[in-house]
Amino acid sequence: METKIKNSLPKREEIDAKYKWKLEDIYADNSLWEEDFNKVKQMAKEVETFKGKLAQSAETLLNCLKFCDELKLKTERIFVYARMRRDEDNANPVYQALANRAQALYVEVATAISFITPELTSIPEETLYKFLNENNDLKVYETYIKDIIRQKEHTLSDKEESLLASASEMAASSRDIFTMFNNADIKFPFIKDEKGQDVEVTKGKYIKLLESRDRRVRKDAFDALYSSYKSYKNTLATLLAANLKGNKFYATARKYGSCLEASLDDDNISADVYTNLVKTINDNLHLLHRYVELRKKALKLDDLHMYDLYVPIVEQPEKEISYEQALDMVTEGLSPMGDEYINYLKEAFKSGWIDVYENEGKTSGAYSWGAYGTHPYVLLNYQGIVNDVFTIAHEMGHAMHSFFTDMTQPYIYSEYKIFVAEVASTVNESLLMAHLMKKSTDKKEKAYLLNHYLEEFRGTVFRQVMFAEFEMIIHEKMEKGEALTVDSLCKIYYELNKKYFGTGITVDEDISFEWARIPHFYRSFYVYKYATGFSAATSLSRQILNEGEPAVERYKSFLRSGCSDYPLELLKKAGVDLTTPKPIEDALQVFAETLDELEKIILS
């Protein structure tokens, strides 16, 4: 397939196989998926034989936990395969059905094993510690058992836990409906590109259109996108409100003081980490305001608008970066990570880990995912721009984190916590940026890269913290019993944009509907971790570049750790302490220094 961007999306079958991921590495065909599906259905019944017996002996407890690991692993593979097949083309009815069945099975399994945690919490702590001391094979579950003891007050009875587990599919309905709407149903109009040719606005092409040097194209793309979402504003407001109500239901049921507290407790993180992040960023919004003013001057605009925020403020030659060139750039940029890391990276590039191009019905954006026991996968919607090169580095950071963890940790600790999920991805971006800056000898190219870094910072720190503040506000209002309507959601979101971007920009009215298109709002209190992750990554990447091998080894130890310890502790061992505002402040200092450098080039 040519990397040239077409004006309309190709069908899935029109994409060259070498640019598609190989989900056959999970299941060679759907019949094998069906076999495991039936096995899991049976295992979900068999797990009942352990019910009420966990206090009998260390051996019984060990056998139960090992059986559950096998059950959850098979369920994970079934779920991941079905959802990723659906992500290839959300309109495909075969994989819609598989994904729905996998979701139902996931709930069935969660319900079947829901007795384990409450039963463990009913066992005296001294008995659990006695079991751990007398059975060496049980030692692998020590961290898991200690964490259950920590969360004992939020664990309900066997029957209540079973009820919550069985309700989870219903509670996920708002997210599932939004996913189908956002990826399969909503359509955007065609606009005229710079050459006057019709081009379909898609979520994958949207940012590229906003990077156009033609302001008319940027405005048309902006208007096209938001006019489409506005047409469904009442439905989307109802979906978001329903998601929040689900959060409140679970937080209240588990006796948490708030949805925020409930969300953070799984990572053993205090709400202060969240609120201090919001405060620290709010205290430094003058830096974002200063960047907005620089953007206005650089673009020579009397009136900056929201659709002017993505166009590079330094022109570069119009060149498209082929996917193969992008892989070479990423490989070179990550070379400070050493031979082991790079060899695994190269293997990933040629072994069907990545689904590269956008096609009709394909899930938008990018992600890394997979199942324990098989290699990770990366979904892209590659468009051939610089930002896509950084996206490859970003998603491969996730993938390599999973890969190193899966090689090292048992299944029980294989899924690293979301709090640290964005660290590895952003370290990769930081290393790539440092490489490209060092390699560049052209003043304009350096300015372009500086602008790109500032945009990454704006998008990953300032923007995500604005999202996080929005989530915090709307959850608090919902918890107080205030109704969340289209008008109230838009008003809150619009005022936040005005606060964050300052007076140097015209905050277009349509931006008040941006909340309606953000998938992460259906994974509540997730986005703040982009900002903490970016800050941690800024520190770690500098350590890698300045110290070399010792820092690389500390960092790779972090990558291998999974969730074998609490995320804040793992980061401390790697060299970053996020219990203090210092990493956030240090990252803001890097932003300020980068802004200084760009101002010297632009304004001189």
C-alpha positions as CSV (number, residue, x, y, z in Angstrom):
1,M,0.0,0.0,0.0
2,E,1.2,3.5,-0.7
3,T,1.6,5.7,2.3
4,K,0.0,8.6,0.4
5,I,-3.2,9.7,2.2
6,K,-6.3,9.0,0.2
7,N,-9.3,11.4,0.3
8,S,-11.7,8.6,1.3
9,L,-11.0,5.7,3.6
10,P,-10.1,2.2,2.2
11,K,-11.9,-0.9,3.1
12,R,-10.2,-3.3,5.6
13,E,-9.5,-5.8,2.8
14,E,-7.8,-3.2,0.7
15,I,-5.0,-2.7,3.3
16,D,-1.8,-4.7,2.5
17,A,-1.3,-7.6,5.0
18,K,2.2,-6.4,6.0
19,Y,0.6,-3.3,7.5
20,K,-1.9,-5.3,9.6
21,W,-1.3,-6.8,13.0
22,K,-1.4,-10.6,13.4
23,L,-4.1,-11.5,15.8
24,E,-3.6,-15.0,14.7
25,D,-0.8,-15.1,17.2
26,I,-3.6,-15.1,19.9
27,Y,-6.0,-17.4,18.1
28,A,-5.1,-18.9,14.7
29,D,-8.8,-18.9,13.8
30,N,-12.2,-18.2,15.4
31,S,-12.8,-21.9,16.1
32,L,-10.0,-21.9,18.6
33,W,-11.5,-18.8,20.2
34,E,-14.8,-20.8,20.5
35,E,-12.9,-23.7,22.1
36,D,-11.5,-21.4,24.8
37,F,-14.8,-19.7,25.2
38,N,-16.4,-23.0,26.0
39,K,-13.6,-24.0,28.4
40,V,-13.9,-20.8,30.3
41,K,-17.7,-21.3,30.6
42,Q,-17.0,-24.6,32.2
43,M,-14.1,-23.3,34.4
44,A,-16.3,-20.5,35.7
45,K,-18.6,-23.2,37.1
46,E,-15.7,-25.3,38.5
47,V,-14.3,-22.4,40.5
48,E,-17.3,-22.6,42.8
49,T,-15.8,-25.8,44.3
50,F,-13.3,-23.5,46.2
51,K,-16.1,-21.4,47.7
52,G,-16.1,-21.4,51.5
53,K,-12.8,-23.5,51.7
54,L,-10.1,-20.9,51.4
55,A,-9.4,-20.8,55.1
56,Q,-8.9,-24.6,55.2
57,S,-5.2,-24.6,54.3
58,A,-2.4,-22.9,52.5
59,E,-2.6,-25.6,49.8
60,T,-6.3,-25.0,49.2
61,L,-5.8,-21.3,48.9
62,L,-2.8,-21.8,46.5
63,N,-4.8,-24.1,44.3
64,C,-7.7,-21.6,44.1
65,L,-5.5,-18.7,43.2
66,K,-3.6,-20.7,40.5
67,F,-6.9,-21.9,39.1
68,C,-8.2,-18.3,39.0
69,D,-5.1,-17.1,37.3
70,E,-5.6,-19.7,34.5
71,L,-9.3,-18.7,34.3
72,K,-8.6,-15.0,34.1
73,L,-5.8,-15.5,31.6
74,K,-8.0,-17.4,29.2
75,T,-10.8,-14.8,29.7
76,E,-8.4,-12.0,28.9
77,R,-7.3,-13.7,25.7
78,I,-10.9,-14.2,24.6
79,F,-11.8,-10.6,25.4
80,V,-8.7,-9.0,23.9
81,Y,-9.0,-11.0,20.6
82,A,-12.7,-10.2,20.2
83,R,-12.3,-6.5,20.9
84,M,-9.3,-6.1,18.7
85,R,-11.0,-7.9,15.9
86,R,-13.9,-5.5,16.3
87,D,-11.5,-2.6,16.4
88,E,-10.4,-3.5,12.9
89,D,-13.8,-2.7,11.6
90,N,-16.5,-1.7,14.1
91,A,-19.2,-2.2,11.6
92,N,-18.4,-5.9,11.1
93,P,-21.3,-7.8,12.6
94,V,-19.3,-11.0,13.1
95,Y,-16.9,-9.3,15.5
96,Q,-19.6,-7.1,17.0
97,A,-21.1,-10.4,18.1
98,L,-17.8,-11.9,19.3
99,A,-17.1,-8.7,21.3
100,N,-20.5,-8.7,22.9
101,R,-20.1,-12.4,23.9
102,A,-16.7,-11.8,25.2
103,Q,-18.0,-8.9,27.3
104,A,-20.8,-11.1,28.7
105,L,-18.3,-13.9,29.5
106,Y,-16.0,-11.4,31.2
107,V,-18.9,-10.4,33.5
108,E,-19.8,-14.1,34.1
109,V,-16.2,-14.9,35.1
110,A,-16.0,-11.8,37.3
111,T,-19.2,-12.9,39.0
112,A,-17.9,-16.4,39.5
113,I,-14.7,-15.4,41.2
114,S,-16.2,-12.5,43.1
115,F,-16.3,-14.6,46.3
116,I,-12.5,-14.7,46.6
117,T,-11.7,-11.2,47.8
118,P,-14.5,-11.1,50.4
119,E,-13.7,-14.6,51.6
120,L,-10.0,-13.6,52.0
121,T,-11.0,-10.6,54.0
122,S,-13.0,-12.7,56.3
123,I,-10.0,-14.8,57.2
124,P,-8.0,-13.5,60.2
125,E,-4.9,-11.7,59.1
126,E,-2.7,-13.9,61.3
127,T,-4.0,-17.0,59.4
128,L,-3.2,-15.5,56.0
129,Y,0.4,-14.6,57.2
130,K,0.7,-18.2,58.6
131,F,-0.3,-19.6,55.2
132,L,2.3,-17.4,53.5
133,N,5.1,-18.5,55.9
134,E,4.4,-22.3,55.6
135,N,4.0,-22.6,51.9
136,N,6.8,-21.3,49.6
137,D,4.7,-21.6,46.5
138,L,2.1,-19.2,48.0
139,K,4.8,-16.6,48.5
140,V,4.2,-15.4,44.9
141,Y,0.8,-14.1,46.0
142,E,2.1,-12.2,49.0
143,T,1.8,-8.7,47.5
144,Y,-1.7,-9.5,46.2
145,I,-2.8,-10.8,49.6
146,K,-1.4,-7.8,51.5
147,D,-3.2,-5.4,49.1
148,I,-6.5,-7.2,49.8
149,I,-5.9,-6.7,53.5
150,R,-5.2,-3.0,52.9
151,Q,-8.5,-2.5,51.1
152,K,-10.5,-4.7,53.5
153,E,-12.8,-1.9,54.6
154,H,-14.0,-1.4,51.0
155,T,-14.6,-5.1,50.3
156,L,-18.3,-6.2,50.7
157,S,-19.8,-9.5,51.5
158,D,-19.8,-12.4,49.2
159,K,-23.3,-11.8,47.9
160,E,-22.8,-8.1,47.6
161,E,-19.5,-8.5,45.6
162,S,-21.3,-11.0,43.3
163,L,-24.1,-8.5,42.8
164,L,-21.6,-5.7,41.9
165,A,-19.8,-8.0,39.5
166,S,-23.0,-9.0,37.7
167,A,-24.0,-5.3,37.4
168,S,-20.7,-4.3,35.7
169,E,-21.9,-5.1,32.2
170,M,-24.9,-2.9,32.7
171,A,-22.7,-0.2,34.2
172,A,-20.4,-0.3,31.2
173,S,-23.3,0.3,28.8
174,S,-22.8,4.1,28.5
175,R,-19.1,3.5,27.6
176,D,-20.0,0.8,25.1
177,I,-22.7,2.9,23.5
178,F,-20.4,5.9,23.2
179,T,-17.7,3.6,21.6
180,M,-20.0,2.3,19.0
181,F,-21.4,5.8,18.3
182,N,-17.9,7.4,18.1
183,N,-16.3,4.7,16.0
184,A,-19.0,3.2,13.8
185,D,-22.0,5.6,13.6
186,I,-21.0,9.2,13.6
187,K,-20.0,10.6,10.2
188,F,-18.3,13.9,9.3
189,P,-18.8,16.0,6.2
190,F,-16.3,16.5,3.4
191,I,-14.5,19.8,3.2
192,K,-12.3,21.4,0.5
193,D,-8.5,20.9,1.1
194,E,-5.8,23.4,0.2
195,K,-6.1,22.4,-3.4
196,G,-9.9,22.7,-3.5
197,Q,-10.4,18.9,-3.6
198,D,-13.0,17.2,-1.5
199,V,-11.6,15.4,1.5
200,E,-13.6,13.5,4.2
201,V,-13.1,14.8,7.7
202,T,-12.3,11.8,9.9
203,K,-11.0,11.6,13.5
204,G,-7.8,10.2,12.1
205,K,-7.3,13.1,9.7
206,Y,-8.6,15.8,12.0
207,I,-5.3,16.9,13.5
208,K,-3.6,16.8,10.2
209,L,-6.2,19.2,8.8
210,L,-5.7,21.4,11.8
211,E,-2.0,21.5,11.0
212,S,-2.8,22.9,7.5
213,R,-1.1,26.2,6.6
214,D,-4.4,27.2,5.1
215,R,-6.5,28.8,7.8
216,R,-9.7,28.2,5.9
217,V,-9.0,24.5,5.9
218,R,-8.4,24.6,9.7
219,K,-11.6,26.4,10.4
220,D,-13.7,24.2,8.1
221,A,-12.3,21.1,9.7
222,F,-13.0,22.5,13.2
223,D,-16.6,23.5,12.2
224,A,-17.2,20.1,10.5
225,L,-16.2,18.1,13.5
226,Y,-18.1,20.0,16.1
227,S,-21.2,20.5,14.0
228,S,-21.4,16.7,13.8
229,Y,-21.1,16.2,17.6
230,K,-23.5,19.1,18.3
231,S,-26.2,17.2,16.4
232,Y,-26.2,14.6,19.1
233,K,-25.5,16.8,22.1
234,N,-28.5,15.6,24.2
235,T,-27.7,12.0,23.7
236,L,-24.0,12.5,24.5
237,A,-24.8,14.5,27.6
238,T,-27.1,11.7,28.8
239,L,-24.4,9.1,28.1
240,L,-21.7,11.0,30.1
241,A,-24.1,11.7,33.0
242,A,-25.0,7.9,33.1
243,N,-21.3,7.1,33.3
244,L,-20.9,9.4,36.3
245,K,-23.9,7.8,38.0
246,G,-22.3,4.4,37.6
247,N,-19.1,5.7,39.2
248,K,-21.2,7.1,42.1
249,F,-23.0,3.8,42.5
250,Y,-19.8,1.8,42.9
251,A,-18.1,4.4,45.1
252,T,-21.0,4.6,47.5
253,A,-21.4,0.8,47.5
254,R,-17.8,0.4,48.5
255,K,-18.0,3.1,51.2
256,Y,-15.7,5.6,49.6
257,G,-16.1,9.3,50.4
258,S,-16.1,10.2,46.7
259,C,-15.7,8.9,43.2
260,L,-12.2,10.4,43.1
261,E,-11.2,8.6,46.2
262,A,-12.6,5.3,45.0
263,S,-10.8,5.6,41.6
264,L,-7.4,6.4,43.2
265,D,-7.5,3.8,45.9
266,D,-6.7,0.9,43.6
267,D,-3.3,2.4,43.1
268,N,-3.0,3.3,46.8
269,I,-2.8,6.9,45.9
270,S,-4.2,9.8,48.0
271,A,-6.6,12.3,46.4
272,D,-4.0,14.9,47.4
273,V,-1.8,13.7,44.5
274,Y,-4.6,14.6,42.1
275,T,-5.7,17.9,43.6
276,N,-2.1,19.0,44.1
277,L,-1.4,18.4,40.4
278,V,-4.4,20.5,39.4
279,K,-3.3,23.3,41.8
280,T,0.3,23.2,40.6
281,I,-0.8,23.5,37.0
282,N,-3.3,26.2,37.9
283,D,-0.5,28.2,39.6
284,N,1.6,28.0,36.4
285,L,-1.0,28.8,33.7
286,H,0.9,31.9,33.0
287,L,3.3,29.7,31.0
288,L,0.6,28.4,28.8
289,H,-0.7,32.0,28.3
290,R,2.8,33.1,27.3
291,Y,3.0,30.2,24.8
292,V,-0.4,31.2,23.3
293,E,0.8,34.8,22.9
294,L,4.0,33.5,21.1
295,R,1.8,31.4,18.8
296,K,-0.3,34.5,17.9
297,K,2.8,36.5,17.1
298,A,4.5,33.7,15.2
299,L,1.5,33.1,13.0
300,K,1.1,36.9,12.6
301,L,-2.6,36.7,13.5
302,D,-4.5,39.6,15.1
303,D,-7.0,37.1,16.6
304,L,-5.9,33.6,17.5
305,H,-8.7,30.9,17.5
306,M,-9.0,27.4,18.9
307,Y,-8.5,26.0,15.4
308,D,-5.1,27.7,15.3
309,L,-3.6,25.7,18.1
310,Y,-2.2,22.8,16.1
311,V,-0.7,24.4,13.1
312,P,3.1,24.4,13.4
313,I,4.3,27.9,14.1
314,V,7.4,27.3,12.1
315,E,7.1,26.2,8.5
316,Q,8.9,23.1,7.4
317,P,9.3,21.5,3.9
318,E,6.1,19.7,2.8
319,K,7.3,16.2,3.1
320,E,5.4,13.0,4.0
321,I,7.3,10.6,6.3
322,S,6.8,7.0,5.1
323,Y,6.0,4.4,7.7
324,E,9.3,2.7,7.1
325,Q,11.2,6.0,7.6
326,A,9.3,6.5,10.8
327,L,10.4,3.1,12.2
328,D,14.0,4.0,11.4
329,M,13.6,7.4,13.2
330,V,12.2,5.7,16.3
331,T,14.9,3.0,16.4
332,E,17.6,5.6,16.2
333,G,15.9,7.8,18.8
334,L,15.6,5.0,21.3
335,S,19.2,3.8,20.9
336,P,20.2,5.2,24.4
337,M,18.1,2.3,25.8
338,G,20.8,-0.2,24.8
339,D,21.1,-3.2,22.6
340,E,18.6,-5.5,24.5
341,Y,15.7,-2.9,24.2
342,I,16.5,-2.1,20.5
343,N,16.7,-5.7,19.4
344,Y,13.3,-6.4,20.9
345,L,12.0,-3.3,19.3
346,K,13.2,-4.3,15.8
347,E,11.7,-7.7,16.3
348,A,8.3,-6.1,17.1
349,F,8.4,-4.0,14.0
350,K,8.7,-7.0,11.7
351,S,6.6,-9.5,13.6
352,G,3.0,-8.4,13.2
353,W,2.7,-6.4,16.4
354,I,1.3,-3.2,14.7
355,D,-1.8,-2.3,12.7
356,V,-0.7,0.7,10.8
357,Y,-3.3,2.5,8.5
358,E,-6.7,3.9,9.0
359,N,-9.6,2.0,7.2
360,E,-13.3,2.3,7.1
361,G,-14.8,1.4,10.5
362,K,-11.5,1.1,12.3
363,T,-11.3,2.4,15.8
364,S,-9.8,5.9,15.9
365,G,-6.6,7.0,17.7
366,A,-3.9,4.7,18.8
367,Y,-3.3,2.3,21.6
368,S,-1.2,-0.7,22.9
369,W,-2.9,-3.8,24.2
370,G,-2.6,-7.5,24.3
371,A,-2.9,-10.6,26.5
372,Y,-0.4,-12.3,28.8
373,G,1.4,-15.1,27.0
374,T,1.4,-13.5,23.6
375,H,3.3,-10.4,22.4
376,P,1.7,-6.9,22.8
377,Y,-0.1,-5.2,19.9
378,V,-0.3,-1.6,18.7
379,L,-3.1,0.0,16.9
380,L,-2.2,3.1,14.8
381,N,-4.0,5.3,12.2
382,Y,-0.8,6.4,10.5
383,Q,-1.0,9.6,8.4
384,G,2.6,10.3,7.6
385,I,3.2,13.4,9.8
386,V,5.8,14.1,12.5
387,N,3.2,13.6,15.2
388,D,2.7,10.0,14.0
389,V,6.4,9.2,14.4
390,F,6.1,10.3,18.0
391,T,2.9,8.2,18.3
392,I,4.8,5.1,17.2
393,A,7.5,5.8,19.9
394,H,4.7,6.4,22.4
395,E,2.8,3.3,21.8
396,M,5.9,1.1,21.5
397,G,6.8,2.4,25.0
398,H,3.5,0.9,26.2
399,A,4.2,-2.3,24.3
400,M,7.8,-2.7,25.5
401,H,6.6,-2.1,29.1
402,S,4.1,-4.9,28.7
403,F,6.7,-7.1,27.0
404,F,9.4,-6.7,29.7
405,T,6.8,-7.2,32.4
406,D,5.3,-10.3,30.9
407,M,8.8,-11.8,30.5
408,T,9.6,-11.3,34.2
409,Q,6.4,-11.3,36.2
410,P,3.9,-14.0,36.9
411,Y,0.4,-13.4,35.6
412,I,-0.9,-12.1,38.9
413,Y,1.5,-9.0,38.6
414,S,1.6,-8.7,34.8
415,E,-0.8,-5.8,34.4
416,Y,1.0,-2.6,35.4
417,K,-1.1,0.0,37.1
418,I,-2.7,2.8,35.0
419,F,-0.9,5.4,37.2
420,V,2.5,4.3,35.6
421,A,1.0,3.4,32.2
422,E,2.1,6.6,30.5
423,V,5.6,6.7,31.9
424,A,7.2,4.3,29.5
425,S,5.4,5.8,26.5
426,T,6.5,9.3,27.3
427,V,10.1,8.4,28.1
428,N,10.3,7.1,24.5
429,E,8.9,10.4,23.2
430,S,11.4,12.4,25.2
431,L,14.3,10.3,23.9
432,L,13.1,10.7,20.4
433,M,12.8,14.4,20.8
434,A,16.3,14.7,22.2
435,H,17.7,12.7,19.3
436,L,15.9,14.7,16.6
437,M,17.0,18.0,18.3
438,K,20.6,16.8,18.5
439,K,20.6,15.6,14.9
440,S,19.1,18.8,13.5
441,T,21.4,21.5,12.2
442,D,18.7,23.7,10.7
443,K,17.4,26.6,12.7
444,K,13.9,26.3,11.4
445,E,13.8,22.6,12.0
446,K,14.9,23.1,15.5
447,A,12.2,25.7,16.0
448,Y,9.7,23.2,14.6
449,L,10.8,20.5,17.0
450,L,10.7,22.9,19.9
451,N,7.2,23.8,18.9
452,H,6.3,20.1,18.7
453,Y,7.7,19.6,22.2
454,L,5.7,22.5,23.6
455,E,2.6,21.1,21.8
456,E,3.2,17.7,23.4
457,F,3.6,19.3,26.8
458,R,0.4,21.4,26.2
459,G,-1.5,18.3,25.1
460,T,-0.2,15.9,27.7
461,V,0.1,18.2,30.7
462,F,-2.0,21.3,30.4
463,R,-4.8,19.8,28.3
464,Q,-5.0,16.6,30.3
465,V,-5.1,18.5,33.6
466,M,-7.9,20.7,32.2
467,F,-9.7,17.4,31.4
468,A,-8.9,16.2,34.9
469,E,-10.3,19.4,36.5
470,F,-13.4,19.0,34.3
471,E,-13.9,15.5,35.6
472,M,-13.4,16.6,39.2
473,I,-15.9,19.4,38.9
474,I,-18.6,17.4,37.2
475,H,-18.3,14.5,39.6
476,E,-18.5,16.8,42.6
477,K,-21.6,18.4,41.1
478,M,-23.2,15.1,40.5
479,E,-22.3,13.9,44.0
480,K,-24.1,17.0,45.4
481,G,-27.2,16.1,43.4
482,E,-26.9,18.8,40.8
483,A,-28.2,17.8,37.3
484,L,-25.7,17.7,34.5
485,T,-27.3,19.0,31.3
486,V,-25.9,19.9,27.9
487,D,-25.9,23.6,29.0
488,S,-24.2,23.0,32.3
489,L,-21.5,20.7,30.8
490,C,-20.8,23.2,28.1
491,K,-20.6,26.1,30.5
492,I,-18.1,24.3,32.8
493,Y,-16.0,23.2,29.8
494,Y,-16.1,26.6,28.2
495,E,-15.0,28.5,31.3
496,L,-12.1,26.0,31.9
497,N,-10.9,26.7,28.3
498,K,-11.0,30.5,29.0
499,K,-9.0,30.0,32.3
500,Y,-6.4,27.7,30.8
501,F,-5.7,29.5,27.5
502,G,-6.0,33.0,28.8
503,T,-6.9,36.3,27.1
504,G,-4.5,35.8,24.1
505,I,-7.0,33.6,22.2
506,T,-10.6,33.8,21.1
507,V,-12.2,30.8,22.8
508,D,-14.7,29.7,20.1
509,E,-18.1,28.8,21.3
510,D,-18.0,25.3,19.6
511,I,-15.1,24.2,21.9
512,S,-17.6,24.0,24.7
513,F,-18.8,20.8,23.0
514,E,-15.3,19.1,23.1
515,W,-16.2,17.0,26.1
516,A,-18.7,15.2,23.9
517,R,-16.0,13.6,21.8
518,I,-13.4,12.6,24.5
519,P,-13.4,8.8,25.0
520,H,-11.3,9.0,28.2
521,F,-14.2,10.6,30.1
522,Y,-15.8,7.1,30.0
523,R,-12.7,5.9,31.9
524,S,-13.0,8.4,34.7
525,F,-10.0,9.9,36.5
526,Y,-7.6,8.4,34.1
527,V,-6.3,11.4,32.2
528,Y,-4.4,13.0,35.1
529,K,-2.0,10.1,34.8
530,Y,-0.9,11.5,31.5
531,A,0.4,14.6,33.3
532,T,2.0,12.7,36.2
533,G,3.5,10.2,33.7
534,F,4.9,13.0,31.5
535,S,6.5,14.6,34.5
536,A,8.0,11.3,35.7
537,A,9.2,10.5,32.1
538,T,10.8,14.0,31.8
539,S,13.0,13.1,34.8
540,L,13.7,9.5,33.8
541,S,14.7,10.4,30.2
542,R,17.1,13.0,31.4
543,Q,18.6,10.5,33.8
544,I,19.0,8.0,30.9
545,L,20.7,10.6,28.7
546,N,22.9,12.0,31.5
547,E,23.9,8.8,33.4
548,G,23.7,6.2,30.7
549,E,23.7,2.5,31.7
550,P,23.0,2.8,35.4
551,A,19.9,4.9,34.7
552,V,18.9,2.5,31.9
553,E,19.2,-0.5,34.2
554,R,17.1,1.2,36.9
555,Y,14.5,2.1,34.3
556,K,14.4,-1.4,32.7
557,S,13.9,-2.8,36.3
558,F,10.9,-0.5,36.5
559,L,9.7,-1.9,33.1
560,R,10.0,-5.4,34.4
561,S,8.1,-4.8,37.7
562,G,4.5,-4.8,36.5
563,C,2.3,-4.3,39.5
564,S,4.6,-6.2,41.9
565,D,4.6,-3.1,44.1
566,Y,2.6,0.1,44.4
567,P,3.2,2.5,41.5
568,L,4.6,5.4,43.6
569,E,7.1,2.9,45.1
570,L,8.2,1.6,41.8
571,L,8.8,5.1,40.5
572,K,10.8,6.0,43.6
573,K,13.1,3.0,42.9
574,A,13.5,4.2,39.3
575,G,14.4,7.7,40.6
576,V,11.2,9.8,40.7
577,D,9.1,10.8,43.8
578,L,5.6,11.8,42.7
579,T,4.3,12.2,46.3
580,T,5.8,15.7,46.1
581,P,5.0,18.5,43.5
582,K,8.7,18.6,42.6
583,P,8.5,16.4,39.4
584,I,5.6,18.5,38.2
585,E,7.5,21.7,38.9
586,D,10.6,20.3,37.2
587,A,8.6,19.5,34.1
588,L,7.1,23.0,34.1
589,Q,10.7,24.3,34.3
590,V,11.6,22.3,31.2
591,F,8.5,23.8,29.5
592,A,9.7,27.3,30.5
593,E,13.2,26.7,29.2
594,T,11.9,25.3,25.9
595,L,9.6,28.3,25.5
596,D,12.6,30.6,26.2
597,E,14.6,28.9,23.4
598,L,11.7,29.1,20.9
599,E,11.1,32.7,21.7
600,K,14.7,33.5,21.0
601,I,14.4,31.9,17.5
602,I,11.0,33.3,16.7
603,L,11.2,36.8,18.0
604,S,14.9,37.5,17.1
